Amino acid sequence: MLKIEQLAAGYGNIQALKNIDLAVPAGKIVSLIGANGAGKTTTMKAIMGIIKPTSGRVLFKDQDVSRMPTHKIVNGGISLVPEGRSILARMTVLENLEMGACQRRDNEVQSDLKRIFARFPILEERKAQLGGTLSGGQQQMLAIGRALMARPEVLLLDEPSMGLAPLVVADIFKVIQEINQAGMTVLLVEQNVRQALKIAHHAYVLETGRIVLSGAAAEIANNPRVMEAYLGGKKAV
């Protein structure tokens, strides 16, 4: 459904991505793992059109979206839950969710809102509360809910466990699995490698802008190089 071909991108004279190839099959969770500075967030930004590639391309359902404006990419069916959540702090929970649907012109926004509240009851309880006053875990739920309100076919998640307590992290990963099981295709960028590989079908390892390993998540989890670098020498699954 989503495919990256020989993608290079960066910031000024700094090349953060060096001709990477990556595929996200429909209905699967694909994890992109790597250390800080490896290029994971740059990959997400390039997919969303936030930065433009210097070469290569991003294909969504066989259409080249590499140089498409971000709002058209969202309209086309890709949503991003950004690193750090980027909640609109001075807007209410409800207003944040409505912003996720701001480009939609169909008549099913309210029914989708009910589905988000059914998945995240705490958001309904706090729908009149300012987004910036929520806990970190609640803000992450809100960020996911806001992205889902755009009705994507592919959901990109950039470091969803960042700054969260272990119990909250477990809840967030359970939600990601449930969303996928309901039919959503997911590309997951995550430094919590153990959790990411447990729920993923496929995985890629990114190091200094290059894909150095790829394959089934279970195989990647048991790769000695990955175990040593990211898992303290122990298997993830």
C-alpha positions as CSV (number, residue, x, y, z in Angstrom):
1,M,0.0,0.0,0.0
2,L,2.9,2.4,0.9
3,K,6.2,2.1,-0.8
4,I,9.5,4.1,-0.6
5,E,11.9,3.8,-3.4
6,Q,15.5,5.0,-3.2
7,L,14.5,7.9,-1.1
8,A,17.0,10.5,-0.1
9,A,16.1,13.5,2.0
10,G,17.6,15.9,4.5
11,Y,18.0,19.4,5.9
12,G,20.2,21.8,4.0
13,N,23.6,20.1,3.4
14,I,22.8,17.3,5.8
15,Q,21.6,14.1,4.1
16,A,19.5,12.3,6.7
17,L,18.2,9.5,4.4
18,K,20.4,7.8,1.9
19,N,18.5,6.0,-0.8
20,I,16.3,3.9,1.4
21,D,13.7,1.3,0.2
22,L,10.8,0.4,2.4
23,A,7.4,-1.3,1.8
24,V,4.3,-1.3,4.0
25,P,1.8,-4.0,2.9
26,A,-1.9,-3.4,3.3
27,G,-3.3,-4.6,6.6
28,K,0.1,-5.0,8.3
29,I,2.1,-3.3,11.0
30,V,5.6,-2.4,9.9
31,S,8.1,-1.2,12.5
32,L,11.0,1.1,11.6
33,I,13.6,1.0,14.4
34,G,16.9,2.7,15.0
35,A,18.8,4.9,17.4
36,N,18.4,8.7,17.8
37,G,19.5,10.5,14.7
38,A,19.1,7.4,12.4
39,G,16.5,9.2,10.2
40,K,13.3,7.7,11.4
41,T,11.4,11.0,11.9
42,T,12.8,12.3,8.6
43,T,11.3,9.2,6.9
44,M,7.9,10.1,8.4
45,K,8.2,13.7,7.4
46,A,9.2,12.8,3.8
47,I,6.1,10.5,3.5
48,M,3.8,13.3,4.7
49,G,5.3,15.9,2.4
50,I,6.6,18.0,5.3
51,I,10.1,17.8,3.7
52,K,10.7,17.1,0.1
53,P,13.0,14.3,-1.1
54,T,16.1,15.2,-3.0
55,S,15.7,12.0,-5.0
56,G,13.6,8.8,-5.0
57,R,9.9,8.7,-4.4
58,V,7.1,7.8,-2.1
59,L,4.3,5.7,-3.6
60,F,0.8,5.4,-2.0
61,K,-1.4,2.8,-3.8
62,D,1.0,3.1,-6.8
63,Q,0.6,6.9,-7.0
64,D,3.7,9.1,-6.6
65,V,3.0,11.4,-3.7
66,S,6.6,12.6,-3.2
67,R,6.0,16.2,-4.0
68,M,2.3,16.4,-3.1
69,P,1.3,19.0,-0.5
70,T,0.7,17.6,3.0
71,H,-3.0,18.4,3.1
72,K,-3.6,16.4,-0.1
73,I,-1.6,13.5,1.3
74,V,-3.9,13.5,4.3
75,N,-6.9,13.8,2.1
76,G,-5.6,10.9,0.1
77,G,-5.5,8.5,3.0
78,I,-2.3,8.9,5.1
79,S,-2.4,10.3,8.7
80,L,0.5,11.0,11.0
81,V,0.6,10.8,14.8
82,P,3.7,13.0,15.3
83,E,6.6,12.6,17.7
84,G,5.8,14.6,20.8
85,R,2.0,14.3,20.0
86,S,1.6,18.0,19.0
87,I,-1.7,18.4,20.8
88,L,-3.4,21.8,20.3
89,A,-2.9,22.7,24.0
90,R,-5.4,25.6,24.2
91,M,-8.2,23.8,22.4
92,T,-10.5,21.3,24.0
93,V,-10.3,17.5,23.5
94,L,-13.4,17.7,21.3
95,E,-11.9,20.6,19.2
96,N,-8.6,18.6,18.7
97,L,-10.6,15.7,17.4
98,E,-12.7,17.9,15.1
99,M,-9.5,19.4,13.7
100,G,-8.6,15.9,12.6
101,A,-11.7,15.9,10.4
102,C,-11.3,19.5,9.2
103,Q,-10.9,18.5,5.5
104,R,-13.7,16.1,5.4
105,R,-17.0,16.9,3.6
106,D,-18.9,13.8,4.3
107,N,-21.8,13.3,6.8
108,E,-20.1,10.7,9.0
109,V,-17.9,12.8,11.2
110,Q,-20.2,12.5,14.2
111,S,-20.4,8.8,13.9
112,D,-16.6,8.5,13.7
113,L,-16.4,10.8,16.7
114,K,-18.6,8.3,18.6
115,R,-16.3,5.5,17.6
116,I,-13.2,7.4,18.9
117,F,-15.0,8.0,22.2
118,A,-15.9,4.3,22.4
119,R,-12.3,3.3,21.9
120,F,-11.0,6.0,24.3
121,P,-13.7,6.6,26.9
122,I,-11.4,8.9,28.9
123,L,-11.5,11.3,25.9
124,E,-15.3,11.5,26.1
125,E,-15.2,12.1,29.8
126,R,-12.8,15.0,29.2
127,K,-14.0,16.3,25.9
128,A,-14.5,19.8,27.3
129,Q,-11.0,19.8,28.9
130,L,-8.1,21.7,27.3
131,G,-5.8,19.3,25.5
132,G,-2.7,20.7,27.2
133,T,-4.0,19.7,30.7
134,L,-4.3,16.0,29.9
135,S,-1.7,13.5,31.1
136,G,0.9,12.2,28.6
137,G,-0.9,9.0,28.0
138,Q,-4.2,10.8,27.5
139,Q,-2.6,13.2,25.1
140,Q,-1.2,10.2,23.1
141,M,-4.7,8.8,22.9
142,L,-6.0,12.2,21.7
143,A,-3.2,12.4,19.1
144,I,-4.2,8.9,17.8
145,G,-7.9,9.8,17.8
146,R,-7.3,13.0,16.0
147,A,-5.3,11.2,13.2
148,L,-8.1,8.5,12.9
149,M,-10.7,11.3,12.5
150,A,-9.2,11.9,9.0
151,R,-10.2,8.4,8.0
152,P,-6.8,7.2,6.9
153,E,-5.9,4.0,5.2
154,V,-2.4,4.1,6.5
155,L,-1.6,5.4,10.0
156,L,2.0,6.6,10.7
157,L,3.0,6.6,14.4
158,D,6.2,8.4,15.4
159,E,7.5,7.4,18.8
160,P,4.1,6.8,20.5
161,S,5.7,5.5,23.7
162,M,7.9,8.5,24.2
163,G,7.8,9.9,27.8
164,L,5.1,7.5,29.0
165,A,5.1,5.2,32.0
166,P,5.5,1.5,31.3
167,L,1.8,0.6,32.1
168,V,0.6,3.4,29.8
169,V,3.0,2.2,27.1
170,A,1.5,-1.3,27.2
171,D,-2.0,0.3,26.8
172,I,-0.9,2.3,23.8
173,F,0.6,-0.7,22.1
174,K,-2.5,-2.7,22.7
175,V,-4.5,0.1,21.0
176,I,-2.2,0.0,18.0
177,Q,-2.8,-3.7,17.7
178,E,-6.5,-3.3,18.0
179,I,-6.5,-0.6,15.3
180,N,-4.5,-2.9,13.0
181,Q,-6.8,-5.8,13.7
182,A,-9.7,-3.6,12.6
183,G,-8.1,-3.3,9.2
184,M,-5.7,-0.3,9.5
185,T,-2.3,-0.4,7.9
186,V,0.4,0.9,10.3
187,L,3.9,2.2,9.9
188,L,5.4,2.5,13.4
189,V,8.6,4.4,14.3
190,E,9.6,3.4,17.8
191,Q,12.7,3.3,20.0
192,N,11.0,0.8,22.3
193,V,12.3,-1.9,20.1
194,R,11.1,-4.8,22.3
195,Q,7.5,-3.6,22.2
196,A,7.6,-2.6,18.5
197,L,8.9,-6.0,17.4
198,K,6.3,-7.8,19.5
199,I,3.4,-6.3,17.6
200,A,4.9,-5.8,14.1
201,H,4.6,-8.2,11.1
202,H,7.7,-6.8,9.4
203,A,10.5,-4.6,10.5
204,Y,13.3,-2.4,9.1
205,V,16.5,-1.3,11.0
206,L,17.7,2.2,10.1
207,E,21.2,3.3,10.9
208,T,22.7,6.7,9.9
209,G,20.2,7.1,7.1
210,R,20.5,3.6,5.6
211,I,18.4,0.5,5.9
212,V,20.8,-2.1,7.2
213,L,18.3,-5.0,8.0
214,S,14.8,-5.9,7.0
215,G,12.5,-8.9,7.3
216,A,9.8,-10.5,9.4
217,A,9.7,-8.9,12.8
218,A,10.4,-12.2,14.6
219,E,13.5,-12.7,12.5
220,I,14.7,-9.2,13.2
221,A,14.1,-9.6,16.9
222,N,16.3,-12.7,17.0
223,N,19.0,-11.2,14.9
224,P,22.2,-11.1,17.0
225,R,23.1,-7.6,15.7
226,V,19.7,-6.3,16.8
227,M,19.7,-8.2,20.1
228,E,23.1,-6.7,21.0
229,A,22.4,-3.1,19.9
230,Y,18.8,-2.7,21.0
231,L,17.7,-5.5,23.3
232,G,20.5,-5.9,25.7
233,G,21.5,-9.2,24.2
234,K,18.1,-10.8,24.8
235,K,15.4,-11.9,22.4
236,A,12.4,-9.6,22.0
237,V,9.8,-12.3,21.5
